[in-house]
Amino acid sequence: MSRTINYTDAPADVELSLDDPIIVKDLLPPPSELIRKTKKEKITIELDQDSLDLFRQYAKRHNTKYQPMINGVINSYADKFLKK
């Protein structure tokens, strides 16, 4: 059951926007750019149990792994504060 909705009395700015829309490029990068292909090195690290539990819970809820999430946080921190 499909019905057409006809809007009337739209505000002028909305009406103009619909008449002459601005096309916005896709803001998301392609999947190939989402995966960082970098050399990994295994290390031993001690983390606060509370923080680790939060990452594990979030990863489980979103059906992913917690270690790449932690790696992403470390990468973000390094990019923002350590690279000069």
N, CA, C and O atoms as a Tinker XYZ file with bonds, in Angstrom:
   336  protein
     1  N      0.839000   -1.163000    0.000000    73     2
     2  CA     0.000000    0.000000    0.000000    64     1     3
     3  C      0.891000    1.235000    0.000000    63     2     4     5
     4  O      1.474000    1.600000    1.021000    81     3
     5  N      0.984000    1.856000   -1.136000    73     3     6
     6  CA     1.817000    3.034000   -1.291000    64     5     7
     7  C      0.938000    4.240000   -1.538000    63     6     8     9
     8  O      0.003000    4.196000   -2.338000    81     7
     9  N      1.245000    5.300000   -0.851000    73     7    10
    10  CA     0.478000    6.504000   -1.095000    64     9    11
    11  C      1.449000    7.668000   -1.267000    63    10    12    13
    12  O      2.523000    7.692000   -0.666000    81    11
    13  N      1.069000    8.594000   -2.066000    73    11    14
    14  CA     1.885000    9.762000   -2.313000    64    13    15
    15  C      1.522000   10.844000   -1.309000    63    14    16    17
    16  O      0.348000   11.116000   -1.060000    81    15
    17  N      2.547000   11.450000   -0.743000    73    15    18
    18  CA     2.314000   12.533000    0.201000    64    17    19
    19  C      2.601000   13.845000   -0.529000    63    18    20    21
    20  O      3.676000   14.025000   -1.102000    81    19
    21  N      1.659000   14.728000   -0.503000    73    19    22
    22  CA     1.804000   16.017000   -1.144000    64    21    23
    23  C      1.891000   17.079000   -0.057000    63    22    24    25
    24  O      0.921000   17.325000    0.660000    81    23
    25  N      3.061000   17.708000    0.063000    73    23    26
    26  CA     3.243000   18.736000    1.078000    64    25    27
    27  C      2.822000   20.092000    0.512000    63    26    28    29
    28  O      3.165000   20.441000   -0.617000    81    27
    29  N      2.100000   20.822000    1.289000    73    27    30
    30  CA     1.672000   22.150000    0.862000    64    29    31
    31  C      2.069000   23.159000    1.922000    63    30    32    33
    32  O      2.289000   22.811000    3.082000    81    31
    33  N      2.155000   24.384000    1.514000    73    31    34
    34  CA     2.467000   25.482000    2.419000    64    33    35
    35  C      3.802000   25.303000    3.152000    63    34    36    37
    36  O      3.915000   25.605000    4.340000    81    35
    37  N      4.800000   24.812000    2.430000    73    35    38
    38  CA     6.125000   24.682000    3.034000    64    37    39
    39  C      6.743000   26.065000    3.182000    63    38    40    41
    40  O      6.480000   26.947000    2.365000    81    39
    41  N      7.560000   26.269000    4.212000    73    39    42
    42  CA     8.251000   27.543000    4.332000    64    41    43
    43  C      9.098000   27.811000    3.086000    63    42    44    45
    44  O      9.534000   26.873000    2.418000    81    43
    45  N      9.327000   29.058000    2.779000    73    43    46
    46  CA    10.015000   29.435000    1.543000    64    45    47
    47  C     11.403000   28.807000    1.443000    63    46    48    49
    48  O     11.791000   28.353000    0.366000    81    47
    49  N     12.160000   28.772000    2.543000    73    47    50
    50  CA    13.507000   28.212000    2.476000    64    49    51
    51  C     13.482000   26.716000    2.181000    63    50    52    53
    52  O     14.356000   26.209000    1.479000    81    51
    53  N     12.501000   26.016000    2.706000    73    51    54
    54  CA    12.363000   24.584000    2.423000    64    53    55
    55  C     11.963000   24.387000    0.967000    63    54    56    57
    56  O     12.493000   23.508000    0.288000    81    55
    57  N     11.038000   25.194000    0.495000    73    55    58
    58  CA    10.585000   25.090000   -0.892000    64    57    59
    59  C     11.742000   25.342000   -1.848000    63    58    60    61
    60  O     11.895000   24.620000   -2.834000    81    59
    61  N     12.551000   26.346000   -1.575000    73    59    62
    62  CA    13.711000   26.633000   -2.430000    64    61    63
    63  C     14.722000   25.493000   -2.385000    63    62    64    65
    64  O     15.300000   25.136000   -3.412000    81    63
    65  N     14.934000   24.929000   -1.221000    73    63    66
    66  CA    15.874000   23.818000   -1.087000    64    65    67
    67  C     15.433000   22.618000   -1.901000    63    66    68    69
    68  O     16.259000   21.925000   -2.495000    81    67
    69  N     14.149000   22.375000   -1.928000    73    67    70
    70  CA    13.639000   21.237000   -2.691000    64    69    71
    71  C     13.704000   21.489000   -4.193000    63    70    72    73
    72  O     13.879000   20.557000   -4.978000    81    71
    73  N     13.561000   22.759000   -4.593000    73    71    74
    74  CA    13.624000   23.098000   -6.012000    64    73    75
    75  C     15.043000   23.040000   -6.547000    63    74    76    77
    76  O     15.250000   22.675000   -7.705000    81    75
    77  N     16.025000   23.393000   -5.727000    73    75    78
    78  CA    17.418000   23.447000   -6.174000    64    77    79
    79  C     18.311000   22.786000   -5.124000    63    78    80    81
    80  O     19.026000   23.479000   -4.400000    81    79
    81  N     18.278000   21.452000   -5.033000    73    79    82
    82  CA    19.025000   20.768000   -3.967000    64    81    83
    83  C     20.529000   20.828000   -4.194000    63    82    84    85
    84  O     20.999000   20.924000   -5.328000    81    83
    85  N     21.267000   20.769000   -3.106000    73    83    86
    86  CA    22.727000   20.695000   -3.154000    64    85    87
    87  C     23.102000   19.233000   -2.959000    63    86    88    89
    88  O     22.719000   18.612000   -1.968000    81    87
    89  N     23.847000   18.694000   -3.901000    73    87    90
    90  CA    24.274000   17.294000   -3.809000    64    89    91
    91  C     25.546000   17.241000   -2.970000    63    90    92    93
    92  O     26.528000   17.922000   -3.265000    81    91
    93  N     25.513000   16.434000   -1.938000    73    91    94
    94  CA    26.643000   16.296000   -1.019000    64    93    95
    95  C     27.323000   14.969000   -1.301000    63    94    96    97
    96  O     26.674000   13.927000   -1.389000    81    95
    97  N     28.652000   15.023000   -1.441000    73    95    98
    98  CA    29.409000   13.794000   -1.664000    64    97    99
    99  C     29.262000   12.863000   -0.463000    63    98   100   101
   100  O     29.024000   13.311000    0.658000    81    99
   101  N     29.404000   11.581000   -0.710000    73    99   102
   102  CA    29.354000   10.605000    0.373000    64   101   103
   103  C     30.468000   10.921000    1.356000    63   102   104   105
   104  O     31.625000   11.065000    0.962000    81   103
   105  N     30.127000   11.030000    2.631000    73   103   106
   106  CA    31.101000   11.403000    3.646000    64   105   107
   107  C     31.926000   10.219000    4.134000    63   106   108   109
   108  O     32.966000   10.406000    4.765000    81   107
   109  N     31.474000    9.014000    3.850000    73   107   110
   110  CA    32.172000    7.833000    4.347000    64   109   111
   111  C     33.241000    7.380000    3.363000    63   110   112   113
   112  O     33.005000    7.364000    2.155000    81   111
   113  N     34.403000    7.015000    3.863000    73   111   114
   114  CA    35.432000    6.477000    2.972000    64   113   115
   115  C     35.060000    5.064000    2.542000    63   114   116   117
   116  O     34.245000    4.414000    3.196000    81   115
   117  N     35.646000    4.581000    1.452000    73   115   118
   118  CA    35.369000    3.200000    1.042000    64   117   119
   119  C     35.918000    2.224000    2.082000    63   118   120   121
   120  O     36.837000    2.569000    2.825000    81   119
   121  N     35.370000    1.014000    2.141000    73   119   122
   122  CA    35.823000    0.041000    3.140000    64   121   123
   123  C     37.328000   -0.201000    3.126000    63   122   124   125
   124  O     37.928000   -0.443000    4.174000    81   123
   125  N     37.942000   -0.137000    1.943000    73   123   126
   126  CA    39.383000   -0.382000    1.866000    64   125   127
   127  C     40.191000    0.639000    2.660000    63   126   128   129
   128  O     41.314000    0.354000    3.075000    81   127
   129  N     39.623000    1.834000    2.874000    73   127   130
   130  CA    40.323000    2.859000    3.638000    64   129   131
   131  C     40.014000    2.792000    5.131000    63   130   132   133
   132  O     40.660000    3.479000    5.922000    81   131
   133  N     39.050000    1.986000    5.523000    73   131   134
   134  CA    38.699000    1.876000    6.933000    64   133   135
   135  C     39.621000    0.928000    7.685000    63   134   136   137
   136  O     39.750000    1.021000    8.905000    81   135
   137  N     40.253000    0.029000    6.970000    73   135   138
   138  CA    41.105000   -0.976000    7.605000    64   137   139
   139  C     42.554000   -0.526000    7.488000    63   138   140   141
   140  O     43.081000   -0.355000    6.388000    81   139
   141  N     43.177000   -0.343000    8.620000    73   139   142
   142  CA    44.583000    0.067000    8.613000    64   141   143
   143  C     45.452000   -1.157000    8.408000    63   142   144   145
   144  O     45.473000   -2.068000    9.236000    81   143
   145  N     46.158000   -1.167000    7.311000    73   143   146
   146  CA    47.070000   -2.270000    7.010000    64   145   147
   147  C     48.466000   -1.881000    7.482000    63   146   148   149
   148  O     49.289000   -1.398000    6.704000    81   147
   149  N     48.716000   -2.097000    8.754000    73   147   150
   150  CA    50.019000   -1.782000    9.309000    64   149   151
   151  C     50.608000   -3.017000    9.958000    63   150   152   153
   152  O     49.896000   -3.954000   10.317000    81   151
   153  N     51.899000   -2.999000   10.098000    73   151   154
   154  CA    52.584000   -4.108000   10.745000    64   153   155
   155  C     52.200000   -4.111000   12.222000    63   154   156   157
   156  O     52.203000   -3.067000   12.874000    81   155
   157  N     51.876000   -5.268000   12.733000    73   155   158
   158  CA    51.486000   -5.417000   14.138000    64   157   159
   159  C     52.620000   -6.094000   14.906000    63   158   160   161
   160  O     53.381000   -6.892000   14.360000    81   159
   161  N     52.702000   -5.756000   16.161000    73   159   162
   162  CA    53.677000   -6.388000   17.049000    64   161   163
   163  C     52.961000   -6.790000   18.323000    63   162   164   165
   164  O     52.275000   -5.976000   18.941000    81   163
   165  N     53.118000   -8.030000   18.711000    73   163   166
   166  CA    52.493000   -8.507000   19.945000    64   165   167
   167  C     53.314000   -8.053000   21.128000    63   166   168   169
   168  O     54.541000   -8.155000   21.144000    81   167
   169  N     52.589000   -7.539000   22.133000    73   167   170
   170  CA    53.245000   -7.093000   23.365000    64   169   171
   171  C     52.426000   -7.577000   24.554000    63   170   172   173
   172  O     51.298000   -8.045000   24.399000    81   171
   173  N     53.001000   -7.460000   25.718000    73   171   174
   174  CA    52.264000   -7.719000   26.948000    64   173   175
   175  C     52.062000   -6.374000   27.624000    63   174   176   177
   176  O     53.000000   -5.592000   27.780000    81   175
   177  N     50.823000   -6.116000   28.024000    73   175   178
   178  CA    50.504000   -4.838000   28.640000    64   177   179
   179  C     49.505000   -5.073000   29.767000    63   178   180   181
   180  O     48.636000   -5.939000   29.661000    81   179
   181  N     49.626000   -4.322000   30.815000    73   179   182
   182  CA    48.651000   -4.397000   31.901000    64   181   183
   183  C     47.720000   -3.201000   31.787000    63   182   184   185
   184  O     48.164000   -2.059000   31.676000    81   183
   185  N     46.417000   -3.480000   31.816000    73   183   186
   186  CA    45.405000   -2.435000   31.723000    64   185   187
   187  C     44.504000   -2.489000   32.943000    63   186   188   189
   188  O     44.365000   -3.536000   33.575000    81   187
   189  N     43.899000   -1.370000   33.268000    73   187   190
   190  CA    42.938000   -1.353000   34.364000    64   189   191
   191  C     41.773000   -2.277000   34.029000    63   190   192   193
   192  O     41.252000   -2.250000   32.914000    81   191
   193  N     41.374000   -3.081000   34.983000    73   191   194
   194  CA    40.301000   -4.054000   34.771000    64   193   195
   195  C     39.006000   -3.374000   34.333000    63   194   196   197
   196  O     38.311000   -3.874000   33.448000    81   195
   197  N     38.679000   -2.239000   34.947000    73   195   198
   198  CA    37.442000   -1.530000   34.587000    64   197   199
   199  C     37.439000   -1.116000   33.127000    63   198   200   201
   200  O     36.439000   -1.298000   32.432000    81   199
   201  N     38.549000   -0.559000   32.656000    73   199   202
   202  CA    38.637000   -0.128000   31.261000    64   201   203
   203  C     38.544000   -1.322000   30.319000    63   202   204   205
   204  O     37.827000   -1.274000   29.320000    81   203
   205  N     39.253000   -2.368000   30.628000    73   203   206
   206  CA    39.235000   -3.558000   29.789000    64   205   207
   207  C     37.838000   -4.165000   29.736000    63   206   208   209
   208  O     37.388000   -4.591000   28.672000    81   207
   209  N     37.155000   -4.207000   30.863000    73   207   210
   210  CA    35.785000   -4.724000   30.889000    64   209   211
   211  C     34.865000   -3.899000   29.993000    63   210   212   213
   212  O     34.015000   -4.458000   29.300000    81   211
   213  N     35.028000   -2.566000   30.000000    73   211   214
   214  CA    34.205000   -1.714000   29.141000    64   213   215
   215  C     34.431000   -2.024000   27.664000    63   214   216   217
   216  O     33.477000   -2.126000   26.893000    81   215
   217  N     35.705000   -2.174000   27.270000    73   215   218
   218  CA    35.997000   -2.513000   25.875000    64   217   219
   219  C     35.414000   -3.875000   25.506000    63   218   220   221
   220  O     34.845000   -4.039000   24.427000    81   219
   221  N     35.556000   -4.839000   26.394000    73   219   222
   222  CA    35.020000   -6.174000   26.116000    64   221   223
   223  C     33.493000   -6.153000   25.988000    63   222   224   225
   224  O     32.938000   -6.788000   25.091000    81   223
   225  N     32.823000   -5.434000   26.873000    73   223   226
   226  CA    31.359000   -5.346000   26.813000    64   225   227
   227  C     30.904000   -4.679000   25.522000    63   226   228   229
   228  O     29.980000   -5.157000   24.864000    81   227
   229  N     31.549000   -3.582000   25.160000    73   227   230
   230  CA    31.177000   -2.857000   23.948000    64   229   231
   231  C     31.420000   -3.729000   22.718000    63   230   232   233
   232  O     30.594000   -3.778000   21.807000    81   231
   233  N     32.561000   -4.416000   22.704000    73   231   234
   234  CA    32.888000   -5.284000   21.569000    64   233   235
   235  C     31.875000   -6.415000   21.441000    63   234   236   237
   236  O     31.442000   -6.741000   20.335000    81   235
   237  N     31.504000   -7.004000   22.546000    73   235   238
   238  CA    30.521000   -8.095000   22.519000    64   237   239
   239  C     29.170000   -7.594000   22.019000    63   238   240   241
   240  O     28.516000   -8.255000   21.212000    81   239
   241  N     28.756000   -6.425000   22.502000    73   239   242
   242  CA    27.481000   -5.836000   22.104000    64   241   243
   243  C     27.440000   -5.552000   20.599000    63   242   244   245
   244  O     26.381000   -5.630000   19.976000    81   243
   245  N     28.600000   -5.221000   20.022000    73   243   246
   246  CA    28.662000   -4.858000   18.609000    64   245   247
   247  C     29.315000   -5.943000   17.754000    63   246   248   249
   248  O     29.705000   -5.698000   16.613000    81   247
   249  N     29.427000   -7.134000   18.315000    73   247   250
   250  CA    29.933000   -8.294000   17.593000    64   249   251
   251  C     31.272000   -8.008000   16.905000    63   250   252   253
   252  O     31.440000   -8.243000   15.709000    81   251
   253  N     32.194000   -7.504000   17.680000    73   251   254
   254  CA    33.526000   -7.219000   17.157000    64   253   255
   255  C     34.559000   -7.620000   18.200000    63   254   256   257
   256  O     34.210000   -8.176000   19.241000    81   255
   257  N     35.811000   -7.345000   17.930000    73   255   258
   258  CA    36.884000   -7.696000   18.862000    64   257   259
   259  C     37.339000   -6.451000   19.608000    63   258   260   261
   260  O     37.355000   -5.350000   19.057000    81   259
   261  N     37.707000   -6.641000   20.864000    73   259   262
   262  CA    38.077000   -5.497000   21.688000    64   261   263
   263  C     39.502000   -5.016000   21.444000    63   262   264   265
   264  O     39.785000   -3.831000   21.618000    81   263
   265  N     40.406000   -5.909000   21.044000    73   263   266
   266  CA    41.798000   -5.504000   20.870000    64   265   267
   267  C     41.985000   -4.469000   19.756000    63   266   268   269
   268  O     42.729000   -3.509000   19.956000    81   267
   269  N     41.339000   -4.624000   18.584000    73   267   270
   270  CA    41.457000   -3.563000   17.572000    64   269   271
   271  C     40.857000   -2.235000   18.044000    63   270   272   273
   272  O     41.306000   -1.165000   17.632000    81   271
   273  N     39.845000   -2.307000   18.906000    73   271   274
   274  CA    39.271000   -1.073000   19.443000    64   273   275
   275  C     40.300000   -0.348000   20.313000    63   274   276   277
   276  O     40.475000    0.865000   20.194000    81   275
   277  N     40.966000   -1.083000   21.172000    73   275   278
   278  CA    41.992000   -0.485000   22.025000    64   277   279
   279  C     43.118000    0.062000   21.159000    63   278   280   281
   280  O     43.634000    1.149000   21.420000    81   279
   281  N     43.499000   -0.685000   20.131000    73   279   282
   282  CA    44.531000   -0.242000   19.207000    64   281   283
   283  C     44.117000    1.069000   18.536000    63   282   284   285
   284  O     44.946000    1.961000   18.354000    81   283
   285  N     42.845000    1.190000   18.171000    73   283   286
   286  CA    42.344000    2.409000   17.545000    64   285   287
   287  C     42.428000    3.608000   18.473000    63   286   288   289
   288  O     42.769000    4.712000   18.048000    81   287
   289  N     42.114000    3.384000   19.750000    73   287   290
   290  CA    42.211000    4.469000   20.732000    64   289   291
   291  C     43.664000    4.916000   20.874000    63   290   292   293
   292  O     43.951000    6.112000   20.912000    81   291
   293  N     44.565000    3.961000   20.951000    73   291   294
   294  CA    45.989000    4.298000   21.075000    64   293   295
   295  C     46.468000    5.039000   19.835000    63   294   296   297
   296  O     47.213000    6.012000   19.945000    81   295
   297  N     46.043000    4.582000   18.639000    73   295   298
   298  CA    46.429000    5.267000   17.398000    64   297   299
   299  C     45.914000    6.698000   17.379000    63   298   300   301
   300  O     46.640000    7.617000   17.000000    81   299
   301  N     44.667000    6.890000   17.785000    73   299   302
   302  CA    44.094000    8.237000   17.807000    64   301   303
   303  C     44.860000    9.143000   18.753000    63   302   304   305
   304  O     45.145000   10.296000   18.430000    81   303
   305  N     45.185000    8.621000   19.906000    73   303   306
   306  CA    45.940000    9.398000   20.894000    64   305   307
   307  C     47.309000    9.773000   20.326000    63   306   308   309
   308  O     47.741000   10.922000   20.420000    81   307
   309  N     47.978000    8.790000   19.739000    73   307   310
   310  CA    49.317000    9.032000   19.182000    64   309   311
   311  C     49.249000   10.068000   18.061000    63   310   312   313
   312  O     50.087000   10.967000   17.998000    81   311
   313  N     48.264000    9.949000   17.183000    73   311   314
   314  CA    48.123000   10.897000   16.078000    64   313   315
   315  C     47.885000   12.315000   16.584000    63   314   316   317
   316  O     48.427000   13.273000   16.032000    81   315
   317  N     47.090000   12.449000   17.615000    73   315   318
   318  CA    46.719000   13.785000   18.102000    64   317   319
   319  C     47.795000   14.408000   18.992000    63   318   320   321
   320  O     48.093000   15.595000   18.855000    81   319
   321  N     48.375000   13.637000   19.889000    73   319   322
   322  CA    49.221000   14.232000   20.907000    64   321   323
   323  C     50.720000   13.948000   20.748000    63   322   324   325
   324  O     51.550000   14.709000   21.246000    81   323
   325  N     51.060000   12.885000   20.074000    73   323   326
   326  CA    52.477000   12.514000   20.029000    64   325   327
   327  C     53.170000   12.845000   18.712000    63   326   328   329
   328  O     54.386000   13.035000   18.682000    81   327
   329  N     52.406000   12.913000   17.627000    73   327   330
   330  CA    53.009000   13.260000   16.325000    64   329   331
   331  C     53.115000   14.768000   16.216000    63   330   332   333
   332  O     52.111000   15.475000   16.310000    81   331
   333  N     54.285000   15.245000   16.024000    73   331   334
   334  CA    54.481000   16.708000   15.882000    64   333   335
   335  C     55.375000   16.971000   14.717000    63   334   336
   336  O     55.672000   18.127000   14.415000    81   335
